[in-house]
Amino acid sequence: MGPDRNEGARAAEAAARHSYGKLIAFLAARTRDVAGAEDALSEAFAAALAEWPVRGTPRCPEAWLLTVARRRLVDAARRRRLDQAAAEQLGWLAELAEDEDDAPVVPDRRLGLLFACAHPGIDRGVRAPLMLQLVLGFDAATIASAFLVAPAAMGQRLARAKTKHPWLRPSMPDLRAISSLT
């Protein structure tokens, strides 16, 4: 016969009544973050209420709760560290994206060209070939071989796209000029 569903809830309640303060003290001893310890322990109790009625109560419920709560604390610390790294990266990008007048700018000319080539008004089938030609400087024959298309057909597609979208035509810099921007 399977474990009694009420037994898991009773064991969790007993652990909360008798060991809550001690578990918080153990968890907060290393980090000195009582609020974080309480959050981790509450998540451990939620996990206990979900697992113990199904799998049975562990031999030492306090040790089980402490282990699960410590793992939650470690996970929270990792998330905070990743969030801080992402915030630093976004701050750095925001600084790069402003000029002296605090006007937003694209930090790299190639990125601006990629955005122009990915414009929704441009046919999806010609966006990647345009990027290859305008940003990387490949010729129509090389692009055609990559897309398994005749070079004349690819050249025609690229010419049509540049004719239809005039912002792609005017004096686009060649590969040497773009590579000197980095």
Secondary structure, 3 states (H helix, E strand, C coil): CCCCHHHHHHHHHHHHHHHHHHHHHHHHHHHCCHHHHHHHHHHHHHHHHHHHHHHCCCCCHHHHHHHHHHHHHHHHHHHHHHHHHHHHHHHHHHHHCECCCCCECCCCHHHHHHHHHCCCCCCHHHHHHHHHHHCCCCCHHHHHHHCCCCHHHHHHHHHHHHHHCHHHCCCCCCHHHHHCCC
